[in-house]
């Protein structure tokens, strides 16, 4: 049926039965008057263009057109009406559903009839309250760059920009070039190493006093603290490096000592924009400032993780687990059987709970990210990246152009939006959660949070 503007009026009957607080069944009844005008119009258009042998174009009998195309058009239009009506119903009823409606299995549909009925299972989002301020305070770390760390960074810079001076024998601070070999495992890798990287002092002692041409035999087990160091030294895969217990030889081909660069204006200007740093004190202040900016990001991420854990553990509600398991069977790129879907649900349940909690916090605290926010953040990121390559004062027009190209990638725009939401949530947690501040050096932070890894 058409209204005065030529649009089709849909009069489908939609009813809902709530099985419990988390599950419902929606029934959609489609009558002939809901689809007949649209189907007839499409078939009339088909008739005008149909190319059937024995008939001139536009003169094919309508009965033949209906016979050839009628059922396919009917099925297509009923499915379109069904989806449109269901989506409109969910929106108008303001139903907060999880996943997507699942069609209930039914016997083969009689497409020769005039009316059709379809049923869909719904998983409904639970009602719950979120309490940000818990009884037990969550630690908010204030990580500082202490003098020891700053001095070590100054020395690293001096080494990086210093000169290599050839040596006759190996000393504790030498840079040694040579080749690791093991014929059985086909290891043959040339590398430059320093003695401080080895796990044990006994290994370093084997090198002291060594000369070019000397061959040192080493055991791979316990050679380095980190298996990634072993992977790099021997050029083997992580799987090969794991539990590797063989002997390798290291033949020394070159010995050098790195002469530290002078802490002068020439070095300062290599590190920063000319004349922005003019003294060692200013250099150390800049190193401390830059380091603590990075530490703040780590501190904020740790806070976000800890508040997330607290919220998931303390916010209690049920989920329509059976429905979601069923939905997971068919929603992914690859269909799963019931056992696989149960496993997937168990793995993702915690993440789903936090998504619901996060959504409620965003809604209740009116947290929003605008297009201007996203663009502004993108421009700041671009500006920081350009500064690393010496472009310290890009024009706004240049930044606008690059930002437009970056945000043209929907995945990148979504990533930035999610990043900004996280930042605003962290701000909310700092304001309203029960936190206790704890100041410490980066070294102590790593030990306290991650252990001695």
C-alpha positions in Angstrom: 0.0 0.0 0.0 1.3 3.5 -0.9 0.8 6.7 1.0 0.4 10.1 -0.6 4.1 10.5 -1.1 4.5 7.2 -2.8 6.2 5.4 0.1 5.1 2.0 1.2 3.3 1.7 4.5 4.2 -1.4 6.5 1.5 -2.7 8.9 3.2 -5.9 10.1 2.2 -7.2 13.5 5.1 -7.6 15.9 4.7 -9.0 19.4 7.2 -9.9 22.1 7.2 -12.5 24.9 9.6 -11.9 27.7 10.8 -15.3 28.9 12.8 -13.8 31.8 14.8 -10.6 32.4 17.5 -11.6 29.9 15.6 -13.6 27.2 12.7 -12.8 24.9 11.1 -14.0 21.7 9.8 -11.6 19.1 7.2 -12.7 16.6 6.8 -10.9 13.3 3.6 -11.6 11.2 3.8 -10.5 7.6 0.5 -10.3 5.7 -0.1 -10.1 1.9 -0.9 -6.4 2.1 2.6 -5.7 3.5 4.5 -7.0 0.5 2.1 -7.4 -2.5 2.3 -3.8 -3.9 6.1 -3.9 -3.8 6.4 -7.4 -5.4 3.9 -6.4 -8.1 5.9 -3.2 -8.9 9.2 -5.2 -9.2 7.6 -7.8 -11.4 6.1 -5.1 -13.6 9.6 -3.6 -14.0 10.9 -7.1 -14.8 8.3 -7.5 -17.5 9.5 -4.3 -19.2 13.0 -5.6 -19.5 12.6 -9.4 -19.5 14.3 -11.1 -22.5 12.5 -14.4 -23.0 12.7 -16.2 -26.4 9.5 -16.0 -28.4 8.3 -12.7 -26.9 9.2 -9.1 -27.8 10.8 -7.1 -24.9 8.0 -5.6 -22.8 5.3 -8.0 -24.1 6.1 -11.0 -22.0 2.8 -12.2 -20.3 2.7 -11.3 -16.7 1.8 -14.9 -15.8 5.1 -16.1 -17.3 7.1 -13.4 -15.5 5.4 -14.4 -12.2 6.1 -18.1 -12.8 9.8 -17.4 -13.6 10.6 -14.7 -11.1 7.7 -14.4 -8.7 9.0 -16.6 -5.8 12.5 -15.2 -5.8 11.2 -11.7 -5.7 8.7 -12.6 -3.0 11.4 -14.2 -0.8 13.7 -11.3 -1.3 11.1 -8.7 -0.4 9.8 -10.6 2.6 13.3 -10.9 4.0 13.9 -7.2 3.5 10.6 -6.2 5.2 11.4 -8.6 8.0 14.9 -7.1 8.7 13.6 -3.5 8.4 10.6 -4.1 10.7 12.7 -6.0 13.3 15.4 -3.2 13.4 12.7 -0.5 13.6 10.9 -2.4 16.4 14.1 -2.8 18.4 14.9 0.9 18.0 11.4 2.1 18.8 11.1 -0.2 21.8 14.6 0.9 23.0 15.5 -2.7 23.6 19.2 -3.1 24.6 20.0 -6.4 23.0 23.3 -8.4 23.1 24.6 -9.9 19.9 22.0 -10.1 17.1 18.4 -11.5 17.0 18.6 -15.3 16.2 15.8 -16.7 14.0 14.1 -19.7 15.6 14.2 -22.9 13.5 10.9 -23.6 11.7 9.6 -26.1 9.3 10.0 -25.3 5.6 8.2 -22.1 4.8 5.2 -22.3 2.4 6.0 -19.5 0.1 2.8 -20.2 -1.8 0.7 -18.9 1.1 -0.3 -15.2 1.6 1.0 -14.6 5.2 4.1 -15.6 7.0 5.3 -15.7 10.6 8.8 -15.6 11.9 10.2 -15.8 15.4 13.5 -14.4 16.8 15.3 -15.1 20.0 16.7 -12.0 21.8 19.4 -11.7 24.4 18.7 -8.7 26.6 21.3 -6.6 28.4 21.0 -6.9 32.1 20.1 -4.0 34.5 22.9 -3.2 37.0 24.5 -0.4 38.9 28.2 0.6 38.8 30.0 1.8 41.9 33.3 3.4 41.1 34.3 4.1 44.7 35.1 0.8 46.3 36.1 0.1 49.9 39.7 -0.9 49.0 41.8 1.8 47.4 43.4 1.2 44.1 47.1 2.2 43.7 47.8 5.1 41.3 51.5 5.1 40.6 53.5 8.3 40.1 56.6 7.1 38.4 59.6 9.4 38.5 62.9 9.4 36.7 65.5 9.3 39.5 69.1 10.6 39.3 70.5 7.2 38.7 68.2 6.6 35.7 68.9 10.1 34.2 72.7 9.6 34.6 72.5 6.2 32.9 70.6 7.8 30.0 73.2 10.6 29.7 75.9 7.9 29.5 74.0 6.0 26.9 73.7 9.1 24.8 77.5 9.7 25.2 78.2 6.2 24.1 75.8 6.4 21.1 77.4 9.6 19.8 80.9 8.7 20.9 83.8 7.4 18.8 85.0 3.8 18.5 88.7 3.3 19.5 90.4 0.0 18.5 91.8 -2.1 21.4 94.3 -4.9 21.5 92.7 -6.8 24.4 89.2 -7.1 25.8 88.3 -5.0 28.8 85.0 -5.0 30.8 83.6 -2.1 28.8 84.7 -3.3 25.3 82.5 -3.8 22.3 83.4 -7.2 20.8 82.7 -8.3 17.3 82.8 -11.9 16.4 81.0 -15.0 15.1 78.9 -17.6 17.1 79.2 -21.1 15.5 77.8 -24.6 16.0 78.0 -26.9 13.0 75.3 -29.4 14.2 72.7 -26.7 14.6 74.0 -24.8 11.6 74.6 -21.7 13.7 76.8 -19.1 12.1 76.1 -15.5 13.1 78.3 -12.5 13.3 77.4 -10.0 16.1 78.8 -7.1 18.1 78.2 -7.6 21.9 79.0 -6.2 25.3 79.9 -8.2 28.4 77.1 -6.6 30.6 74.5 -8.5 28.6 75.6 -11.9 29.8 73.7 -13.5 32.7 76.7 -14.6 34.7 80.0 -12.9 35.7 81.8 -16.1 34.9 80.9 -15.8 31.2 82.2 -12.2 31.1 85.5 -13.3 32.7 86.2 -15.7 29.9 86.4 -12.7 27.5 88.6 -10.4 29.6 92.1 -10.3 28.2 91.0 -11.9 24.9 92.5 -10.9 21.6 91.5 -10.9 17.9 91.6 -14.5 16.7 90.8 -16.1 20.1 88.0 -18.6 20.2 85.9 -18.9 23.3 83.6 -21.9 24.0 80.3 -21.1 25.7 77.2 -23.0 26.8 73.9 -21.6 25.6 72.0 -22.6 28.7 72.0 -19.6 31.1 74.0 -17.5 28.7 71.5 -14.6 28.8 68.6 -13.6 31.1 66.3 -13.2 28.2 65.8 -15.8 25.5 65.2 -13.0 23.0 68.9 -12.0 23.5 69.9 -15.6 22.7 67.7 -15.5 19.6 69.4 -12.4 18.4 72.9 -13.6 19.3 72.6 -17.0 17.6 70.0 -15.9 14.9 67.6 -18.7 15.9 63.9 -18.9 16.3 62.1 -18.5 19.6 61.2 -22.2 19.5 64.8 -23.1 18.9 66.1 -20.8 21.6 63.7 -22.2 24.2 65.6 -24.7 26.5 68.5 -24.7 24.0 71.4 -26.5 25.8 74.4 -26.8 23.4 78.0 -25.6 23.2 78.9 -22.8 20.8 82.2 -21.1 19.9 82.7 -17.4 19.5 85.7 -16.3 17.4 86.8 -12.7 18.1 87.3 -10.6 15.0 87.4 -7.0 16.3 87.7 -5.3 19.7 86.8 -1.6 20.3 86.1 0.7 23.1 83.5 3.5 22.8 85.0 6.8 23.7 82.2 8.9 25.3 81.1 12.0 23.4 81.7 15.4 25.1 78.6 17.0 26.7 78.9 20.1 24.6 76.6 22.3 22.5 77.4 20.3 19.4 75.9 17.2 21.0 72.9 19.1 22.5 72.0 20.4 19.1 72.1 16.9 17.6 69.6 15.8 20.2 67.3 18.7 20.3 66.4 21.8 18.3 69.4 24.2 18.2 70.0 26.2 21.4 67.0 24.7 23.2 69.4 22.9 25.5 72.6 24.7 26.4 73.8 23.0 29.7 74.2 19.6 31.2 71.6 20.5 33.8 69.1 21.4 31.1 69.9 18.2 29.3 69.2 16.2 32.4 66.0 18.1 33.0 64.8 17.4 29.5 65.7 13.7 29.8 63.7 13.6 33.1 60.7 15.4 31.6 60.6 13.2 28.5 60.9 10.0 30.5 58.2 11.0 32.9 55.8 11.7 30.1 56.3 8.1 29.0 56.0 6.9 32.5 52.7 8.7 32.9 51.3 6.7 30.0 52.4 3.4 31.7 51.0 4.6 35.0 47.6 5.5 33.3 47.5 2.1 31.5 48.2 0.3 34.8 45.4 2.3 36.5 43.0 1.5 33.6 43.8 -2.2 33.9 43.4 -2.2 37.7 40.1 -0.3 37.7 38.8 -2.6 34.9 39.6 -5.6 37.1 37.9 -4.0 40.1 34.8 -3.1 38.1 34.4 -6.6 36.5 34.9 -8.3 39.9 32.6 -5.9 41.9 29.8 -5.3 39.4 27.5 -8.3 39.7 24.9 -9.2 37.0 23.8 -12.2 35.0 24.1 -12.6 31.2 22.0 -14.6 28.8 24.8 -17.1 28.5 22.9 -19.8 26.6 21.7 -17.2 24.0 25.2 -15.7 23.6 26.7 -19.2 23.1 24.2 -19.9 20.4 24.8 -16.6 18.8 28.6 -17.1 18.8 28.2 -20.4 16.8 27.1 -18.5 13.7 28.3 -14.9 14.2 32.0 -15.3 13.3 33.7 -15.8 10.0 33.9 -19.5 10.7 30.9 -21.4 12.2 31.6 -23.3 15.5 30.1 -26.3 17.0 28.4 -26.1 20.5 31.6 -27.1 22.4 33.7 -24.5 20.5 31.1 -21.8 21.1 31.0 -22.6 24.8 34.8 -22.3 25.0 34.7 -19.0 23.1 32.0 -17.6 25.3 34.0 -18.5 28.5 37.0 -16.7 27.0 35.1 -13.6 26.0 32.7 -13.3 29.0 35.0 -11.0 31.1 35.5 -8.7 28.1 31.8 -8.6 27.4 31.1 -7.7 31.0 33.5 -4.8 30.9 32.1 -3.6 27.6 28.6 -3.4 29.3 30.1 -1.7 32.4 32.1 0.8 30.2 29.0 1.5 28.1 27.0 2.4 31.3 29.8 4.6 32.6 30.1 6.4 29.3 26.3 7.0 29.2 25.9 8.0 32.9 28.8 10.4 32.7 28.0 11.8 29.3 31.5 10.9 27.9 31.7 11.9 24.2 34.3 12.1 21.5 33.6 14.6 18.7 35.1 14.7 15.2 37.0 17.8 16.3 38.5 15.8 19.2 39.6 13.0 16.9 41.1 15.4 14.3 42.9 17.4 17.1 44.4 14.2 18.5 45.5 13.0 15.0 47.2 16.4 14.4 49.1 16.2 17.7 50.2 12.7 16.9 51.4 13.8 13.4 53.2 16.8 14.9 55.0 14.7 17.4 56.1 12.2 14.7 57.3 15.0 12.4 59.3 16.5 15.3 61.3 13.2 15.6 62.5 13.8 12.0 63.4 17.5 12.7 60.2 19.1 11.3 59.5 21.2 14.3 57.1 23.8 13.0 54.7 22.3 10.3 51.9 24.6 9.1 48.3 24.0 10.1 47.4 23.4 6.4 50.0 20.7 6.2 48.8 19.0 9.4 45.1 19.3 8.2 46.0 17.5 5.0 47.9 14.7 6.7 45.2 14.3 9.3 42.5 14.0 6.6 44.4 11.2 4.9 44.9 9.4 8.3 41.3 9.7 9.3 40.2 8.5 5.8 41.2 5.1 7.1 38.2 4.0 9.2 40.2 1.6 11.3 42.6 4.3 12.2 39.8 6.8 13.0 38.2 4.1 15.2 41.4 3.4 17.0 41.9 7.1 17.8 38.3 7.4 19.0 38.8 4.4 21.3 42.0 5.9 22.6 40.3 9.1 23.4 37.4 7.3 25.2 40.0 5.5 27.3 41.7 8.8 28.2 38.4 10.2 29.3 37.6 7.1 31.3 41.0 7.4 33.0 40.2 11.0 33.9 36.8 9.8 35.3 38.6 7.1 37.4 41.1 9.6 38.8 38.2 11.9 39.8 35.8 9.4 41.2 37.4 6.1 42.1 39.0 5.3 45.4 42.7 5.7 44.7 45.9 6.0 46.7 48.9 7.7 45.2 52.3 6.0 45.3 55.5 7.6 44.1 58.5 5.5 43.0 61.3 5.2 40.5 60.7 3.4 37.3 63.0 0.5 38.4 61.0 0.0 41.6 57.7 0.3 39.6 58.8 -2.5 37.3 59.8 -4.8 40.2 56.6 -4.1 42.1 54.2 -4.5 39.2 55.9 -7.0 37.0 58.3 -8.8 39.3 62.0 -9.3 38.5 61.3 -10.2 34.8 
